[in-house]
């Protein structure tokens, strides 16, 4: 009897031990690795949250790491995830060219790579790309400025994202396709970019990265609100009286839009301004409600996360993910799935962001 009890107790201990080992083994093995550029911008914290929401209640083993604006840290993150046994890597690069080395080591380890939101460039180690329609983002920002122009000869201030981000080119290319005819017909006059001024008769910059580079090099914010603020201050200090009054401002995203808007709002010679943005960051939604930022482009991150995870799962199941087009990354044409964007201003902010369940009304004042 005593012997039997001992044997049962031993068996229970062995079983418990085995269960613990199995659980540990499982939690260390990650099948999908996710690498995002930085926690310092609300946009990417949004993505992290939406990934977490999408994964809640599922038993997919994933891990999310941030690169904090460093391509070296990004490479290290990818190595860490490879060592944890990932089969699929979803990665939004800090710098499109520099990330090539990181995904090349993933490829060597047999990992499939999905470029997320930003395209990884000049490498064949990218299998898929999930993205918003970034050319449409820029075109929508510009269209808003055109639709709200106050008459002829309105000063136009141009700002762009970081030159290390392929999206900055797509956004500006889209914006330029809408703005250029309106510069040519005198609706706008460029206030702050000699490079854009020099190209004002070139309607289509989509095939000319060098020309785009010249403009972006001059008006870049590097996606940094502080840099944007400093640039805007410099531009307004240098601007003659005829470059003030009612003005239009192409700001590439919400973080930079808010700081540029603050600078323009504090200049007494600027009578009114229309300023674009993108990302529907909470702080910018409040700015839109308060009339301090004119518009934003809502990129529903839930859809991007759904597309990326859908692709990853289809790869894990041994299938070929569905794609809707392709993007040239300078080396190969990457099969891509693209999702649409929505323009938001004061008039539809509630319908687009609250009624859709993206944000809660209680997050904002004065809705
Ligand atoms: C993203 C934007 C973001 C920007 C700065 C771009 O690649 O598409 O949503 O605002 O990077 O992080």
Boltz pocket constraint, residues with backbone or C-beta under 6 A from the ligand:
constraints:
  - pocket:
      binder: B
      contacts: [[A, 41], [A, 43], [A, 117], [A, 118], [A, 161], [A, 165], [A, 167], [A, 168], [A, 223], [A, 252], [A, 253], [A, 254], [A, 278], [A, 279]]
      max_distance: 6.0
